[in-house]
């Protein structure tokens, strides 16, 4: 059974978060006499007092769960996945007259507002290979050009090489109508939501034919293409909120602050906002997070995480603890409160 495991010390503090295809075998491997975790983690073995496991649907979900837990808990012995790097998404810019298809790690950027966002995907290389392969079938554009229907410049525009090799229908040069291009995009999106069995059967037949003809290089290419398409299913859904830090859309900060000021009925302009949220793992490992925005911009140097000491599965009590700890100095008159606390 795939999943993630959390190693804890005697106080219940998480020391390390890992993933495994076989949870039982992986966790057991830590406690055999010959276990060698390397110079940095070997000392952890003497501190392990207990562990928790979380079963997952597959390896892809274990990857996403591990990434989320490490970023939220920040265990002492985890060195990887502690940065702000995220798994990629597939974006289809449906607001454009001629939507483009793009792989991005920042689906919350303004350019993707109104786009169809799919993912996150746990296999970045396979995702990019699949996008390139499927472009031969659905002939969508991947460029960043602004292409407007009826623009007279399109008639004299020279399309790129992707059109010459049959991988793009060149809407930039009026080689396809908006309706026909949209139909291709709709077919592409429907394809992503299916099991893709027809295409996989065709590719497997080509691979077997190539192998029978001793064309092993061609067979190897087809094998890699099959593998890449199969890995398109190894993805989360945006509503699962695996990576909320990269999925938020940004509005004009000044307009947003002015709107918030009117909504709250505050007389003075809003400059500093702090927001507090609570996360836990199945009722335990409760942590609080505090983010800070000044003039509508994130101040990452003022972000904080709090290990909750007085509450477990009680978000209100956990928020009370974070507020008491965070604003102790402000309550004593040694610093200013933010304009808004969420």
ZAMARGU-4260 file (C-alpha; in steps of 0.2 Angstrom, whole numbers, plus 5000, padded with zeros to 4 digits):
<rodrens>
0) 5000/5000/5000 | 5008/5017/4995 | 5008/5031/5007 | 5018/5043/5018 | 5025/5040/5035
5) 5029/5052/5049 | 5043/5048/5062 | 5041/5056/5079 | 5051/5058/5095 | 5045/5055/5113
10) 5037/5072/5113 | 5026/5068/5098 | 5036/5080/5087 | 5038/5075/5069 | 5056/5072/5065
15) 5055/5066/5047 | 5041/5063/5033 | 5044/5051/5019 | 5034/5042/5006 | 5034/5024/5000
20) 5026/5012/4988 | 5025/4999/5002 | 5023/5007/5018 | 5026/4991/5029 | 5042/4987/5021
25) 5049/5005/5021 | 5045/5008/5039 | 5052/4991/5044 | 5068/4995/5035 | 5072/5009/5048
30) 5073/4996/5062 | 5084/4983/5056 | 5101/4982/5063 | 5110/4986/5047 | 5100/5002/5044
35) 5111/5015/5037 | 5103/5032/5034 | 5119/5042/5031 | 5128/5054/5042 | 5114/5067/5043
40) 5099/5055/5047 | 5108/5041/5056 | 5106/5050/5073 | 5087/5051/5070 | 5086/5033/5074
45) 5090/5035/5092 | 5076/5048/5093 | 5062/5039/5085 | 5048/5034/5098 | 5033/5032/5087
50) 5027/5034/5069 | 5011/5037/5059 | 5006/5032/5042 | 4994/5039/5029 | 4988/5027/5016
55) 4987/5035/4998 | 4978/5030/4982 | 4994/5029/4973 | 5012/5034/4971 | 5007/5051/4964
60) 4996/5055/4979 | 5010/5050/4991 | 5021/5062/4982 | 5009/5076/4984 | 5005/5072/5002
65) 5023/5071/5006 | 5027/5088/4998 | 5012/5096/5008 | 5017/5089/5025 | 5035/5094/5023
70) 5030/5111/5019 | 5018/5113/5033 | 5027/5104/5047 | 5045/5107/5042 | 5053/5092/5050
75) 5070/5093/5057 | 5078/5079/5047 | 5070/5083/5030 | 5081/5092/5018 | 5071/5090/5001
80) 5055/5098/4997 | 5057/5112/5010 | 5059/5126/4997 | 5044/5135/4988 | 5046/5124/4972
85) 5029/5116/4967 | 5023/5102/4955 | 5018/5109/4938 | 5000/5111/4931 | 4993/5111/4913
90) 4985/5127/4908 | 4973/5130/4893 | 4970/5149/4891 | 4951/5148/4887 | 4949/5167/4888
95) 4960/5169/4872 | 4952/5169/4855 | 4964/5155/4851 | 4969/5146/4868 | 4987/5141/4871
100) 4992/5126/4880 | 5006/5128/4893 | 5015/5119/4907 | 5017/5131/4922 | 5021/5130/4941
105) 5012/5147/4944 | 4994/5144/4939 | 4989/5159/4950 | 4997/5172/4939 | 4986/5185/4931
110) 4989/5178/4913 | 4980/5162/4918 | 4965/5170/4925 | 4950/5161/4917 | 4961/5147/4911
115) 4957/5128/4912 | 4970/5122/4925 | 4973/5104/4927 | 4984/5096/4940 | 4996/5096/4949
120) 5006/5083/4940 | 5019/5073/4949 | 5029/5069/4934 | 5035/5085/4926 | 5046/5077/4912
125) 5032/5065/4907 | 5020/5080/4907 | 5031/5090/4895 | 5034/5075/4884 | 5015/5072/4883
130) 5011/5090/4878 | 5024/5089/4864 | 5017/5072/4858 | 4999/5077/4859 | 5002/5093/4850
135) 5005/5082/4834 | 4987/5076/4836 | 4977/5091/4842 | 4989/5104/4834 | 4987/5117/4848
140) 4998/5132/4850 | 5011/5133/4864 | 5018/5151/4860 | 5014/5167/4870 | 5008/5177/4855
145) 4993/5188/4858 | 4982/5182/4843 | 4965/5191/4840 | 4952/5185/4828 | 4950/5196/4813
150) 4967/5205/4816 | 4973/5211/4799 | 4991/5208/4804 | 4987/5189/4804 | 4986/5189/4785
155) 5004/5193/4783 | 5011/5185/4798 | 5024/5171/4795 | 5020/5156/4806 | 5034/5147/4815
160) 5042/5130/4811 | 5029/5121/4821 | 5016/5124/4807 | 5028/5118/4794 | 5031/5101/4803
165) 5012/5099/4806 | 5011/5102/4825 | 5002/5118/4825 | 4987/5125/4814 | 4995/5143/4814
170) 4980/5153/4820 | 4993/5167/4820 | 4993/5168/4801 | 4974/5165/4799 | 4977/5147/4793
175) 4962/5141/4804 | 4946/5148/4810 | 4942/5152/4828 | 4928/5139/4828 | 4938/5125/4820
180) 4953/5129/4832 | 4941/5129/4847 | 4934/5112/4842 | 4952/5105/4842 | 4955/5112/4860
185) 4938/5105/4866 | 4943/5088/4859 | 4960/5089/4868 | 4952/5093/4885 | 4940/5079/4883
190) 4955/5067/4879 | 4963/5072/4895 | 4947/5067/4905 | 4946/5050/4897 | 4956/5034/4899
195) 4965/5037/4882 | 4964/5018/4878 | 4962/5020/4859 | 4978/5030/4857 | 4987/5019/4869
200) 4982/5003/4859 | 4988/5011/4843 | 5005/5016/4850 | 5007/4998/4858 | 5003/4991/4841
205) 5016/5002/4833 | 5029/4998/4846 | 5026/4979/4844 | 5027/4981/4825 | 5044/4991/4826
210) 5051/4978/4838 | 5046/4964/4826 | 5055/4973/4812 | 5070/4975/4823 | 5068/4994/4823
215) 5073/4995/4841 | 5076/5013/4842 | 5059/5017/4836 | 5051/5005/4848 | 5060/5013/4862
220) 5053/5030/4857 | 5036/5023/4856 | 5038/5015/4873 | 5043/5031/4881 | 5028/5040/4873
225) 5016/5027/4880 | 5024/5029/4897 | 5022/5048/4896 | 5004/5047/4891 | 5000/5034/4905
230) 5007/5046/4918 | 4995/5059/4914 | 4983/5051/4926 | 4996/5053/4940 | 4989/5070/4945
235) 4979/5079/4959 | 4964/5090/4957 | 4964/5108/4960 | 4950/5107/4972 | 4960/5096/4983
240) 4971/5111/4987 | 4988/5102/4987 | 4997/5118/4983 | 4987/5133/4988 | 5002/5144/4988
245) 5003/5143/4969 | 4985/5142/4965 | 4979/5159/4971 | 4974/5172/4958 | 4980/5190/4961
250) 4970/5206/4958 | 4976/5224/4958 | 4982/5226/4976 | 4976/5244/4977 | 4959/5240/4971
255) 4958/5225/4983 | 4963/5235/4998 | 4951/5249/4994 | 4937/5236/4992 | 4941/5228/5008
260) 4942/5244/5017 | 4924/5249/5011 | 4917/5231/5015 | 4924/5232/5033 | 4919/5250/5036
265) 4937/5256/5041 | 4941/5274/5040 | 4959/5274/5037 | 4968/5265/5022 | 4973/5247/5025
270) 4991/5244/5023 | 4996/5229/5034 | 4986/5212/5034 | 4990/5196/5043 | 4981/5180/5041
275) 4981/5165/5052 | 4976/5147/5047 | 4977/5130/5056 | 4982/5113/5048 | 4982/5096/5056
280) 4985/5078/5051 | 4970/5067/5055 | 4967/5077/5071 | 4985/5078/5077 | 5002/5086/5072
285) 4992/5103/5073 | 5002/5118/5066 | 4997/5136/5064 | 5003/5147/5050 | 5004/5166/5049
290) 5006/5176/5033 | 5008/5195/5031 | 5004/5207/5017 | 5010/5225/5016 | 5001/5236/5003
295) 4994/5220/4995 | 5011/5212/4993 | 5017/5196/5002 | 5030/5199/5015 | 5038/5182/5015
300) 5051/5187/5028 | 5037/5189/5041 | 5028/5172/5037 | 5028/5161/5053 | 5024/5143/5058
305) 5018/5139/5076 | 5018/5121/5083 | 5002/5121/5093 | 5005/5116/5111 | 4988/5118/5119
310) 4976/5110/5107 | 4974/5095/5095 | 4959/5094/5084 | 4951/5111/5089 | 4954/5125/5076
315) 4947/5138/5087 | 4958/5134/5102 | 4973/5133/5090 | 4969/5150/5083 | 4968/5157/5101
320) 4985/5151/5105 | 4993/5158/5089 | 4985/5175/5092 | 4991/5175/5110 | 5009/5171/5105
325) 5010/5182/5090 | 5002/5198/5097 | 5010/5197/5115 | 5022/5211/5111 | 5008/5222/5103
330) 4997/5219/5118 | 5011/5225/5129 | 5013/5241/5118 | 5030/5236/5111 | 5024/5235/5093
335) 5009/5240/5082 | 4995/5228/5078 | 4991/5225/5059 | 4977/5235/5051 | 4967/5218/5048
340) 4969/5201/5056 | 4960/5187/5047
</rodrens>
